Amino acid sequence: MAKNANGPRMDKANLPQKTCAACGRPFVWRKKWARDWENVRFCSDRCRADAKR
């Protein structure tokens, strides 16, 4: 993993993946989920809303 001014840099090919709890599709890490990645369960707002029904 390379470094930049902000710390370690993630290559797009090596991003962590999870499986969506609602639709079962794989999705990859996004920067906006960096602080809360352990608690992310759904790939989108639509899947999260469908899971509540």
MMTF fields as JSON, N, C-alpha, C and O atoms, coordinates in Angstrom:
{
  "mmtfVersion": "1.0.0",
  "mmtfProducer": "UNKNOWN",
  "numBonds": 211,
  "numAtoms": 212,
  "numGroups": 53,
  "numChains": 1,
  "numModels": 1,
  "chainsPerModel": [1],
  "groupsPerChain": [53],
  "chainIdList": ["A"],
  "bondAtomList": [4, 2, 8, 6, 12, 10, 16, 14, 20, 18, 24, 22, 28, 26, 32, 30, 36, 34, 40, 38, 44, 42, 48, 46, 52, 50, 56, 54, 60, 58, 64, 62, 68, 66, 72, 70, 76, 74, 80, 78, 84, 82, 88, 86, 92, 90, 96, 94, 100, 98, 104, 102, 108, 106, 112, 110, 116, 114, 120, 118, 124, 122, 128, 126, 132, 130, 136, 134, 140, 138, 144, 142, 148, 146, 152, 150, 156, 154, 160, 158, 164, 162, 168, 166, 172, 170, 176, 174, 180, 178, 184, 182, 188, 186, 192, 190, 196, 194, 200, 198, 204, 202, 208, 206],
  "bondOrderList": [1, 1, 1, 1, 1, 1, 1, 1, 1, 1, 1, 1, 1, 1, 1, 1, 1, 1, 1, 1, 1, 1, 1, 1, 1, 1, 1, 1, 1, 1, 1, 1, 1, 1, 1, 1, 1, 1, 1, 1, 1, 1, 1, 1, 1, 1, 1, 1, 1, 1, 1, 1],
  "groupList": [{"groupName": "MET", "atomNameList": ["N", "CA", "C", "O"], "elementList": ["N", "C", "C", "O"], "formalChargeList": [0, 0, 0, 0], "bondAtomList": [1, 0, 2, 1, 3, 2], "bondOrderList": [1, 1, 2], "singleLetterCode": "M", "chemCompType": "L-PEPTIDE LINKING"}, {"groupName": "ALA", "atomNameList": ["N", "CA", "C", "O"], "elementList": ["N", "C", "C", "O"], "formalChargeList": [0, 0, 0, 0], "bondAtomList": [1, 0, 2, 1, 3, 2], "bondOrderList": [1, 1, 2], "singleLetterCode": "A", "chemCompType": "L-PEPTIDE LINKING"}, {"groupName": "LYS", "atomNameList": ["N", "CA", "C", "O"], "elementList": ["N", "C", "C", "O"], "formalChargeList": [0, 0, 0, 0], "bondAtomList": [1, 0, 2, 1, 3, 2], "bondOrderList": [1, 1, 2], "singleLetterCode": "K", "chemCompType": "L-PEPTIDE LINKING"}, {"groupName": "ASN", "atomNameList": ["N", "CA", "C", "O"], "elementList": ["N", "C", "C", "O"], "formalChargeList": [0, 0, 0, 0], "bondAtomList": [1, 0, 2, 1, 3, 2], "bondOrderList": [1, 1, 2], "singleLetterCode": "N", "chemCompType": "L-PEPTIDE LINKING"}, {"groupName": "GLY", "atomNameList": ["N", "CA", "C", "O"], "elementList": ["N", "C", "C", "O"], "formalChargeList": [0, 0, 0, 0], "bondAtomList": [1, 0, 2, 1, 3, 2], "bondOrderList": [1, 1, 2], "singleLetterCode": "G", "chemCompType": "PEPTIDE LINKING"}, {"groupName": "PRO", "atomNameList": ["N", "CA", "C", "O"], "elementList": ["N", "C", "C", "O"], "formalChargeList": [0, 0, 0, 0], "bondAtomList": [1, 0, 2, 1, 3, 2], "bondOrderList": [1, 1, 2], "singleLetterCode": "P", "chemCompType": "L-PEPTIDE LINKING"}, {"groupName": "ARG", "atomNameList": ["N", "CA", "C", "O"], "elementList": ["N", "C", "C", "O"], "formalChargeList": [0, 0, 0, 0], "bondAtomList": [1, 0, 2, 1, 3, 2], "bondOrderList": [1, 1, 2], "singleLetterCode": "R", "chemCompType": "L-PEPTIDE LINKING"}, {"groupName": "ASP", "atomNameList": ["N", "CA", "C", "O"], "elementList": ["N", "C", "C", "O"], "formalChargeList": [0, 0, 0, 0], "bondAtomList": [1, 0, 2, 1, 3, 2], "bondOrderList": [1, 1, 2], "singleLetterCode": "D", "chemCompType": "L-PEPTIDE LINKING"}, {"groupName": "LEU", "atomNameList": ["N", "CA", "C", "O"], "elementList": ["N", "C", "C", "O"], "formalChargeList": [0, 0, 0, 0], "bondAtomList": [1, 0, 2, 1, 3, 2], "bondOrderList": [1, 1, 2], "singleLetterCode": "L", "chemCompType": "L-PEPTIDE LINKING"}, {"groupName": "GLN", "atomNameList": ["N", "CA", "C", "O"], "elementList": ["N", "C", "C", "O"], "formalChargeList": [0, 0, 0, 0], "bondAtomList": [1, 0, 2, 1, 3, 2], "bondOrderList": [1, 1, 2], "singleLetterCode": "Q", "chemCompType": "L-PEPTIDE LINKING"}, {"groupName": "THR", "atomNameList": ["N", "CA", "C", "O"], "elementList": ["N", "C", "C", "O"], "formalChargeList": [0, 0, 0, 0], "bondAtomList": [1, 0, 2, 1, 3, 2], "bondOrderList": [1, 1, 2], "singleLetterCode": "T", "chemCompType": "L-PEPTIDE LINKING"}, {"groupName": "CYS", "atomNameList": ["N", "CA", "C", "O"], "elementList": ["N", "C", "C", "O"], "formalChargeList": [0, 0, 0, 0], "bondAtomList": [1, 0, 2, 1, 3, 2], "bondOrderList": [1, 1, 2], "singleLetterCode": "C", "chemCompType": "L-PEPTIDE LINKING"}, {"groupName": "PHE", "atomNameList": ["N", "CA", "C", "O"], "elementList": ["N", "C", "C", "O"], "formalChargeList": [0, 0, 0, 0], "bondAtomList": [1, 0, 2, 1, 3, 2], "bondOrderList": [1, 1, 2], "singleLetterCode": "F", "chemCompType": "L-PEPTIDE LINKING"}, {"groupName": "VAL", "atomNameList": ["N", "CA", "C", "O"], "elementList": ["N", "C", "C", "O"], "formalChargeList": [0, 0, 0, 0], "bondAtomList": [1, 0, 2, 1, 3, 2], "bondOrderList": [1, 1, 2], "singleLetterCode": "V", "chemCompType": "L-PEPTIDE LINKING"}, {"groupName": "TRP", "atomNameList": ["N", "CA", "C", "O"], "elementList": ["N", "C", "C", "O"], "formalChargeList": [0, 0, 0, 0], "bondAtomList": [1, 0, 2, 1, 3, 2], "bondOrderList": [1, 1, 2], "singleLetterCode": "W", "chemCompType": "L-PEPTIDE LINKING"}, {"groupName": "GLU", "atomNameList": ["N", "CA", "C", "O"], "elementList": ["N", "C", "C", "O"], "formalChargeList": [0, 0, 0, 0], "bondAtomList": [1, 0, 2, 1, 3, 2], "bondOrderList": [1, 1, 2], "singleLetterCode": "E", "chemCompType": "L-PEPTIDE LINKING"}, {"groupName": "SER", "atomNameList": ["N", "CA", "C", "O"], "elementList": ["N", "C", "C", "O"], "formalChargeList": [0, 0, 0, 0], "bondAtomList": [1, 0, 2, 1, 3, 2], "bondOrderList": [1, 1, 2], "singleLetterCode": "S", "chemCompType": "L-PEPTIDE LINKING"}],
  "groupTypeList": [0, 1, 2, 3, 1, 3, 4, 5, 6, 0, 7, 2, 1, 3, 8, 5, 9, 2, 10, 11, 1, 1, 11, 4, 6, 5, 12, 13, 14, 6, 2, 2, 14, 1, 6, 7, 14, 15, 3, 13, 6, 12, 11, 16, 7, 6, 11, 6, 1, 7, 1, 2, 6],
  "groupIdList": [1, 2, 3, 4, 5, 6, 7, 8, 9, 10, 11, 12, 13, 14, 15, 16, 17, 18, 19, 20, 21, 22, 23, 24, 25, 26, 27, 28, 29, 30, 31, 32, 33, 34, 35, 36, 37, 38, 39, 40, 41, 42, 43, 44, 45, 46, 47, 48, 49, 50, 51, 52, 53],
  "secStructList": [7, 7, 3, 3, 6, 6, 3, 3, 7, 7, 7, 4, 4, 4, 7, 7, 3, 3, 3, 7, 6, 6, 6, 7, 7, 3, 3, 3, 7, 7, 4, 4, 4, 4, 4, 4, 4, 4, 4, 7, 7, 7, 1, 1, 2, 2, 2, 2, 2, 2, 2, 2, 7],
  "xCoordList": [0.855, 0.0, 0.893, 1.796, 0.64, 1.416, 0.928, -0.169, 1.747, 1.373, 1.266, 1.92, 0.436, 0.369, 0.364, 0.613, 0.092, 0.154, -0.879, -0.683, -1.978, -3.039, -2.915, -3.791, -1.858, -1.69, -1.697, -1.394, -2.04, -2.013, -3.055, -4.165, -2.677, -3.581, -4.074, -3.287, -5.369, -5.945, -6.06, -6.579, -5.583, -5.766, -7.185, -7.708, -7.805, -9.193, -9.355, -10.408, -8.345, -8.43, -8.404, -8.84, -7.905, -7.74, -8.699, -8.421, -9.819, -10.773, -11.523, -11.805, -11.851, -12.613, -14.023, -14.592, -14.586, -15.929, -16.793, -16.301, -18.1, -19.103, -20.259, -20.349, -21.138, -22.34, -23.527, -23.648, -24.394, -25.567, -26.518, -26.793, -27.022, -27.927, -29.306, -30.043, -29.678, -31.009, -31.011, -31.831, -30.101, -30.14, -29.097, -29.206, -28.103, -27.092, -25.985, -25.125, -25.985, -24.942, -23.715, -23.839, -22.531, -21.321, -21.212, -21.599, -20.683, -20.405, -19.068, -18.637, -18.408, -17.068, -17.075, -18.028, -16.01, -15.792, -15.884, -15.409, -16.502, -16.542, -15.957, -16.042, -15.369, -14.717, -15.692, -15.307, -16.954, -17.913, -18.248, -18.798, -17.922, -18.144, -16.891, -16.894, -15.839, -14.552, -14.64, -14.047, -15.358, -15.439, -16.389, -16.3, -17.301, -18.368, -18.449, -19.512, -17.363, -17.378, -17.864, -18.54, -17.545, -17.945, -19.47, -20.008, -20.17, -21.616, -22.41, -23.637, -21.748, -22.447, -22.932, -22.143, -24.251, -24.834, -25.495, -25.668, -25.866, -26.623, -25.844, -25.067, -26.064, -25.322, -25.905, -25.216, -27.183, -27.82, -28.956, -29.368, -29.446, -30.61, -31.84, -32.673, -31.954, -33.107, -33.112, -34.162, -31.968, -31.902, -32.194, -32.854, -31.717, -31.982, -33.473, -34.016, -34.144, -35.579, -36.379, -37.36, -35.958, -36.66, -36.501, -37.403, -35.394, -35.162, -36.087, -36.405, -36.513, -37.401, -38.822, -39.587, -39.182, -40.537, -40.695, -41.775],
  "yCoordList": [-1.181, 0.0, 1.233, 1.358, 2.122, 3.347, 4.37, 4.245, 5.371, 6.436, 7.752, 7.965, 8.629, 9.993, 10.922, 10.464, 12.19, 13.159, 12.872, 13.268, 12.19, 11.908, 10.541, 10.154, 9.803, 8.477, 7.419, 7.718, 6.187, 5.114, 5.334, 5.797, 4.999, 5.144, 3.76, 2.82, 3.643, 2.376, 2.355, 3.298, 1.293, 1.12, 0.62, -0.155, 1.046, 0.665, -0.844, -1.382, -1.525, -2.978, -3.699, -4.847, -3.054, -3.708, -3.199, -3.352, -2.597, -2.092, -3.25, -4.249, -3.128, -4.19, -4.292, -3.302, -5.504, -5.751, -6.346, -6.972, -6.139, -6.768, -7.198, -6.793, -8.015, -8.429, -7.721, -7.686, -7.162, -6.429, -7.383, -8.474, -6.975, -7.813, -7.916, -8.852, -6.993, -7.005, -7.712, -8.6, -7.325, -7.858, -8.942, -9.669, -9.061, -10.102, -9.775, -10.617, -8.58, -8.19, -7.684, -7.106, -7.898, -7.358, -5.858, -5.359, -5.15, -3.725, -3.425, -4.135, -2.368, -2.041, -0.822, -0.042, -0.681, 0.409, 1.75, 1.905, 2.722, 4.105, 5.008, 4.706, 6.103, 7.001, 7.53, 7.723, 7.771, 8.296, 7.272, 7.634, 5.994, 4.951, 4.663, 3.714, 5.432, 5.116, 4.979, 4.06, 5.862, 5.819, 4.748, 4.342, 4.283, 3.4, 2.106, 1.487, 1.69, 0.538, -0.74, -1.544, -0.952, -2.161, -2.269, -3.375, -1.125, -1.123, -1.014, -1.102, -0.825, -0.713, -2.102, -3.044, -2.226, -3.521, -3.522, -4.58, -2.347, -2.257, -1.471, -0.575, -1.821, -1.177, 0.173, 0.988, 0.426, 1.675, 2.032, 1.234, 3.249, 3.687, 2.863, 2.573, 2.494, 1.686, 0.325, -0.122, -0.327, -1.62, -1.454, -2.302, -0.387, -0.155, 0.066, -0.433, 0.802, 1.042, -0.242, -0.494, -1.053, -2.314, -3.287, -4.086, -3.245, -4.156, -3.835, -4.718, -2.589, -2.201, -2.707, -2.824, -3.008, -3.475, -4.94, -5.495],
  "zCoordList": [0.0, 0.0, 0.0, 0.828, -0.914, -1.026, -0.006, 0.538, 0.242, 1.169, 0.433, -0.587, 0.959, 0.47, 1.678, 2.794, 1.496, 2.589, 3.678, 4.828, 3.336, 4.3, 4.954, 5.728, 4.665, 5.236, 4.146, 2.99, 4.501, 3.5, 2.408, 2.668, 1.206, 0.063, -0.344, -0.452, -0.568, -1.001, -2.516, -3.115, -3.135, -4.568, -4.804, -4.003, -5.875, -6.139, -6.267, -5.923, -6.75, -6.909, -5.565, -5.479, -4.523, -3.224, -2.163, -0.973, -2.55, -1.576, -0.926, -1.587, 0.367, 1.023, 0.466, 0.006, 0.511, 0.015, 1.102, 2.041, 0.96, 1.817, 0.929, -0.23, 1.476, 0.773, 1.409, 2.633, 0.593, 1.07, 1.779, 1.28, 2.944, 3.726, 3.09, 3.398, 2.219, 1.606, 0.256, 0.021, -0.63, -1.994, -2.259, -3.246, -1.405, -1.564, -2.55, -2.806, -3.105, -4.049, -3.303, -2.223, -3.872, -3.246, -3.49, -4.547, -2.505, -2.684, -2.037, -1.128, -2.506, -2.038, -1.132, -1.111, -0.398, 0.546, -0.16, -1.285, 0.51, 0.032, 1.098, 2.289, 0.682, 1.629, 2.674, 3.827, 2.292, 3.267, 4.352, 5.392, 4.119, 5.119, 5.943, 6.728, 5.797, 6.414, 7.93, 8.496, 8.592, 10.061, 10.565, 11.724, 9.715, 10.168, 9.354, 9.3, 8.728, 7.825, 8.505, 7.864, 9.769, 10.474, 10.59, 10.626, 10.649, 10.834, 9.537, 9.569, 8.401, 7.119, 6.712, 6.634, 6.45, 6.097, 4.729, 4.124, 4.236, 2.996, 1.948, 2.278, 0.673, -0.41, -0.798, -1.41, -0.447, -0.867, 0.078, 0.919, -0.085, 0.704, 0.338, 1.197, -0.909, -1.34, -0.631, -0.171, -0.54, 0.153, 1.642, 2.242, 2.229, 3.646, 3.881, 4.867, 2.998, 3.136, 2.916, 3.617, 1.94, 1.673, 2.831, 3.083, 3.531, 4.651, 5.831, 6.628, 5.943, 7.037, 6.826, 7.783, 5.576, 5.269, 5.547, 5.343]
}
